Amino acid sequence: MRGASNLTQLGLPDIEVVPYGLHACHFYEGAADLEDVLVKYFVAGLRNRERCFWVTAEPMNAARARAALQRAGVDVAAEEHNGALVIKEHADWYADAAELDVAAIVKQLLAEEERALTLGFNGLRITGNVTFLTDESWHRFMEYEQAVDDALSGRRIVGLCTYRHGVGPSNTLDVVRRHDCALERHDRGWQVISCGPGSLALPTTR
């Protein structure tokens, strides 16, 4: 990886490149919105020769994720076979969200980055949709988000966490505080709408 760029294509219009180590969030309106964002995100990752790791949850389960990528021109079976694409249901990755072993999951995430680099990929690209969270599991999951935010610094990982619009002002603030930035699509196109203290600086994209 000597001499490798610290920047990668995000895949969303108007936000051309982002640095590795980025931990971003996005609040989506519905299934079609979520599909549009994540398909673009992963098509760009596969094009960048990154190992793409998709942790799915309703309204877009693993079967729908595979079908959406296939419609976008991705040979899903081939990419899964060669290790470039991993699609998991959330229960296979997070297990019991209310009793989440934060340290163990973060360790597993960093191990996936090491595996990606060992296999010759340029880095790891990951997303998780969190519709499975409940009031009881929310606080523990925010601890996990903070641990991920701390762990990604300096790593060849790009993370995009997706949340439904309408989680409430307090929960929205919880999420934004635990990510480098929030990405949103307005009439003027995709924008970085919020960055927390100490977050990564995004390059100029337009």
JOZIHU-V668433 format. One record per residue. PHI is phi as a letter, one per 40 degrees, with the letter a starting at -180 (999 if undefined). Layout:
[[PHI] [PHI]]
This chain:
[[999] [d] [g] [c] [c] [c] [b] [a] [c] [c] [h] [b] [d] [g] [b] [c] [b] [b] [c] [c] [g] [c] [b] [b] [b] [a] [b] [b] [c] [a] [c] [c] [c] [c] [c] [d] [c] [c] [c] [d] [c] [c] [c] [c] [c] [c] [c] [c] [f] [b] [c] [b] [b] [b] [c] [c] [a] [d] [c] [b] [c] [c] [c] [c] [c] [c] [c] [c] [c] [c] [c] [c] [g] [c] [c] [c] [c] [c] [c] [c] [c] [c] [g] [c] [b] [b] [b] [b] [c] [d] [c] [c] [b] [c] [f] [c] [c] [c] [b] [c] [c] [d] [c] [c] [c] [c] [c] [c] [c] [c] [c] [c] [c] [c] [c] [d] [c] [c] [c] [g] [c] [c] [i] [b] [b] [b] [a] [a] [b] [b] [c] [c] [c] [b] [d] [c] [c] [d] [c] [c] [c] [c] [c] [c] [d] [c] [c] [c] [d] [c] [c] [c] [d] [g] [c] [c] [b] [b] [b] [b] [b] [b] [b] [c] [d] [g] [c] [h] [d] [c] [c] [c] [c] [d] [c] [c] [c] [b] [b] [c] [a] [b] [b] [a] [b] [b] [d] [c] [h] [c] [a] [c] [b] [a] [b] [c] [d] [g] [c] [c] [c] [c] [c] [c] [b] [b]]
